[in-house]
């Protein structure tokens, strides 16, 4: 994020972290992305993390579909 990218690709960015550290990393990533106007493409199996995104896509049997994040329409 120090280079202020326009796009950040993150594939399971907290997959090997303990829960507390993972939560801190996600908060920092979302905060910096918002401040720097960086678009984030986040790949995750964590539905709670996905629900924080502005747009959510799900891949099932090779088919990509857009779903609505909880509480958003």
N, C-alpha and C positions, 0 to 999 in steps of 0.2 A: 504494500500500500504506500510505501515511501515514494515510489515513482508516480503516484497518482494515476493509475491506469483507468481507462474508460470502462474496461470490462475486466472482471475478476472471475475466473473459473475455479470452483472449489468442489472437489470430489471427496465427499465424506471428510471434511476438514478436521473433525474432532473424533474420528473413528478410533484412534488409539490413545485417547486421553481419558483420564478419570472424569467423572461427571462434573465436579466443581471446576476443574481447569477448562474443560470443554465449554461449559456455560460462559466462563469469562472470555474465552477466545471468540465465541459467537457474538457476545455483546460488543466486543471491541470491533469485530469485523463489520457488523451491522452499523455501528456508530460511525466508523471511518468511511464506510461506503456512502452513508447518507451525507456526511459532511463534505466528502470529495465528489459527490455526484457520480459515483461509480456504480455501474450496473453489475449485479452479482448473479451468476448462474451457479446454483448450489445443487449438487447431487447428494441425496440423503435417503436413508431408509427410516429416518426418525419422523413420524407424522407430526410431532409437536414442533419440531424445527421447521418442517415444511409449512406448517400453518402460519408461521411468521412472515412468509413471503407474500409479495404483492400478487404474484401469479404462480399457480401450481400446475405442473404437468405430471401425469402418471403414465408410466409405460407398463402395459400388460400384454403379454404374448406378442411383443414386438410392435405393438400399436401405441402411439403417443397421443394422449388426449388431455385437453385442458380441463382441470377441475377447479372448483371454487374453494378458496381457503375458508376455514371456519369463520363465520361471522361477516363474510364479505360477499357482496353481490355486484 
